[in-house]
Amino acid sequence: MAVKGENPVKKINVEQLDKKEIEKRGIQSWGIWEKEPSEFDWSYIKEEHCYIIEGRADIETENGIMEIKQGDYLIFPMGLNCRWKVTERIKKYYDFK
């Protein structure tokens, strides 16, 4: 239970999906985003669901650093502030909820 005036910790959820689940969720109809190796700060004003098609990146949040890679399905919560370090050209399907 959150204490009044305390901000709940924003966490990135990650899971692995099989081909059937990818089709069921319609992921391949989502937008595509690509980025060369680089570093940048990002704030999520909406919840984002994404599926990493290729590449790797380290995402730094107040909880630490998380590596994301090909095959990861991620949910970035609304209100999350983070730093992206794209270590290998990345390509992902994405959808804001």
Backbone as numpy.savetxt, mean C-alpha at the origin, in Angstrom:
# Nx Ny Nz CAx CAy CAz Cx Cy Cz
-8.93 -0.34 23.26 -9.78 0.84 23.26 -8.89 2.09 23.26
-9.20 3.03 22.40 -8.42 4.26 22.30 -8.75 5.19 23.46
-7.73 5.87 23.94 -7.90 6.86 25.00 -8.32 8.17 24.35
-9.23 8.90 25.00 -9.70 10.17 24.44 -8.50 11.09 24.17
-8.48 11.65 22.95 -7.41 12.56 22.55 -6.20 11.84 21.98
-6.22 10.52 22.01 -5.10 9.73 21.48 -5.40 9.31 20.05
-4.42 9.39 19.18 -4.62 8.96 17.79 -4.37 7.47 17.68
-5.33 6.71 17.13 -5.09 5.28 16.95 -3.98 5.07 15.92
-3.18 4.04 16.11 -2.07 3.74 15.21 -2.63 3.26 13.87
-2.13 3.84 12.79 -2.55 3.46 11.44 -1.61 2.37 10.95
-2.15 1.22 10.58 -1.34 0.10 10.12 -1.69 -0.28 8.70
-0.68 -0.72 7.96 -0.85 -1.23 6.61 -1.17 -2.71 6.72
-2.26 -3.12 6.09 -2.60 -4.54 6.06 -2.04 -5.14 4.77
-1.48 -6.34 4.87 -0.92 -7.01 3.70 -1.39 -8.46 3.68
-1.71 -8.94 2.49 -2.09 -10.34 2.34 -1.66 -10.82 0.96
-1.68 -12.12 0.78 -1.37 -12.74 -0.50 -2.67 -13.28 -1.09
-2.93 -12.98 -2.36 -4.15 -13.42 -3.02 -3.82 -14.42 -4.11
-4.71 -15.41 -4.28 -4.53 -16.31 -5.41 -5.23 -15.71 -6.63
-4.98 -16.30 -7.77 -5.50 -15.78 -9.04 -7.03 -15.64 -9.01
-7.70 -16.62 -8.40 -9.16 -16.60 -8.32 -9.65 -15.38 -7.52
-8.98 -15.07 -6.43 -9.37 -13.94 -5.58 -9.09 -12.62 -6.30
-8.00 -12.55 -7.06 -7.67 -11.34 -7.83 -8.79 -11.06 -8.83
-9.24 -12.11 -9.51 -10.34 -11.97 -10.48 -11.64 -11.58 -9.78
-11.94 -12.22 -8.65 -13.17 -11.96 -7.91 -13.26 -10.48 -7.47
-12.14 -9.92 -7.06 -12.12 -8.52 -6.60 -12.02 -7.51 -7.74
-11.84 -7.99 -8.97 -11.77 -7.09 -10.12 -10.53 -6.23 -10.16
-9.47 -6.70 -9.55 -8.25 -5.91 -9.40 -7.65 -5.48 -10.75
-7.73 -6.34 -11.74 -7.11 -6.00 -13.03 -7.86 -4.90 -13.79
-9.01 -4.47 -13.28 -9.73 -3.34 -13.89 -9.40 -2.01 -13.20
-8.58 -2.05 -12.14 -8.21 -0.84 -11.41 -7.17 -0.04 -12.20
-6.92 1.17 -11.73 -5.88 2.00 -12.32 -4.50 1.40 -12.09
-3.54 1.81 -12.89 -2.16 1.35 -12.75 -1.27 2.55 -12.44
-0.38 2.37 -11.48 0.59 3.39 -11.09 1.98 2.77 -11.19
2.93 3.53 -11.73 4.31 3.07 -11.87 5.26 4.15 -11.36
6.39 3.70 -10.81 7.37 4.67 -10.29 8.76 4.06 -10.35
9.70 4.88 -10.83 11.11 4.48 -10.86 11.68 4.59 -9.44
12.84 4.00 -9.18 13.45 4.13 -7.85 13.54 5.60 -7.43
13.05 5.88 -6.23 13.02 7.24 -5.70 12.54 7.19 -4.25
12.54 8.34 -3.60 12.02 8.47 -2.23 11.09 9.66 -2.18
9.97 9.49 -1.45 9.02 10.60 -1.32 8.10 10.34 -0.12
7.56 11.43 0.43 6.58 11.35 1.51 5.20 11.27 0.90
4.28 10.56 1.58 2.92 10.41 1.09 1.94 10.36 2.25
0.78 11.00 2.08 -0.31 10.96 3.06 -1.55 10.44 2.36
-2.21 9.49 2.97 -3.41 8.88 2.39 -4.65 9.60 2.88
-5.32 10.32 1.96 -6.54 11.04 2.32 -7.76 10.14 2.16
-7.58 9.01 1.50 -8.61 7.98 1.36 -7.93 6.63 1.58
-8.71 5.62 1.93 -8.16 4.27 2.04 -7.80 3.79 0.63
-6.60 3.25 0.48 -6.17 2.73 -0.81 -5.94 1.23 -0.73
-6.49 0.51 -1.71 -6.22 -0.91 -1.88 -5.32 -1.02 -3.10
-4.27 -1.83 -3.02 -3.40 -2.00 -4.18 -2.82 -3.40 -4.23
-2.44 -3.78 -5.43 -1.82 -5.08 -5.68 -0.53 -4.83 -6.45
0.59 -5.28 -5.89 1.89 -5.02 -6.50 2.12 -6.01 -7.65
2.22 -5.46 -8.86 2.43 -6.27 -10.07 3.91 -6.64 -10.20
4.77 -5.66 -9.93 6.22 -5.91 -10.01 6.94 -4.87 -9.18
8.18 -5.19 -8.79 9.03 -4.25 -8.08 9.03 -4.41 -6.58
9.72 -3.48 -5.94 9.87 -3.48 -4.48 9.94 -2.05 -3.96
9.50 -1.88 -2.72 9.63 -0.58 -2.05 9.64 -0.81 -0.55
10.27 0.10 0.18 10.21 0.11 1.63 9.28 1.25 2.02
8.31 0.95 2.88 7.36 1.96 3.36 7.66 2.20 4.83
8.00 3.44 5.17 8.31 3.78 6.55 7.13 4.51 7.17
6.65 3.97 8.29 5.56 4.60 9.06 6.02 4.74 10.51
5.16 5.24 11.35 5.50 5.35 12.77 5.68 3.97 13.41
5.24 2.91 12.71 5.39 1.54 13.22 6.70 0.89 12.78
7.47 1.56 11.92 8.70 0.98 11.41 8.71 0.93 9.89
9.58 0.07 9.35 9.73 -0.04 7.90 9.22 -1.40 7.45
8.44 -1.37 6.37 7.85 -2.59 5.82 8.25 -2.67 4.36
8.75 -3.85 3.93 9.07 -4.03 2.52 7.82 -4.57 1.82
7.49 -3.98 0.66 6.41 -4.50 -0.16 7.01 -4.97 -1.47
6.38 -5.99 -2.07 6.96 -6.61 -3.25 5.88 -7.24 -4.12
6.30 -7.72 -5.28 5.40 -8.37 -6.22 4.54 -9.42 -5.50
3.23 -9.37 -5.80 2.30 -10.34 -5.23 1.62 -9.88 -3.95
2.08 -8.77 -3.36 1.45 -8.27 -2.13 0.16 -7.52 -2.46
-0.88 -7.78 -1.67 -2.12 -7.00 -1.71 -2.13 -6.20 -0.44
-2.21 -4.88 -0.57 -2.09 -3.99 0.58 -3.29 -3.10 0.74
-3.58 -2.77 1.98 -4.59 -1.76 2.29 -3.90 -0.69 3.13
-3.80 0.51 2.54 -3.24 1.66 3.23 -4.41 2.43 3.84
-4.46 2.58 5.17 -5.61 3.23 5.80 -5.64 4.75 5.57
-6.84 5.29 5.51 -7.01 6.73 5.41 -6.33 7.36 6.62
-5.61 8.45 6.37 -4.93 9.17 7.44 -3.50 8.73 7.68
-3.04 7.69 6.99 -1.67 7.21 7.17 -0.69 8.18 6.52
0.36 8.53 7.24 1.47 9.32 6.71 2.67 8.40 6.65
3.38 8.41 5.52 4.50 7.49 5.38 5.54 8.05 4.42
6.65 7.35 4.35 7.71 7.67 3.39 7.93 6.44 2.53
7.84 6.63 1.22 8.09 5.57 0.25 9.55 5.64 -0.18
10.22 4.49 -0.21 11.55 4.37 -0.82 11.43 3.24 -1.84
11.25 3.62 -3.11 11.12 2.63 -4.18 12.53 2.14 -4.50
12.78 0.86 -4.21 14.12 0.30 -4.38 14.29 -0.41 -5.72
13.18 -0.80 -6.32 13.17 -1.49 -7.61 11.90 -1.00 -8.33
12.03 -0.51 -9.55 10.88 0.04 -10.28 9.61 -0.71 -9.90
8.58 0.03 -9.50 7.36 -0.59 -9.00 6.18 -0.29 -9.91
5.28 -1.25 -10.00 4.06 -1.12 -10.78 2.96 -1.77 -9.97
1.83 -1.07 -9.83 0.75 -1.61 -9.02 -0.61 -1.25 -9.60
-1.59 -2.12 -9.31 -3.00 -1.78 -9.51 -3.42 -1.07 -8.23
-4.28 -0.05 -8.35 -4.73 0.65 -7.13 -6.19 1.08 -7.28
-6.83 1.21 -6.11 -8.22 1.67 -6.06 -8.44 2.36 -4.71
-9.03 3.54 -4.75 -9.38 4.25 -3.52 -10.79 3.90 -3.11
-10.99 3.60 -1.85 -12.31 3.20 -1.35 -12.95 4.33 -0.58
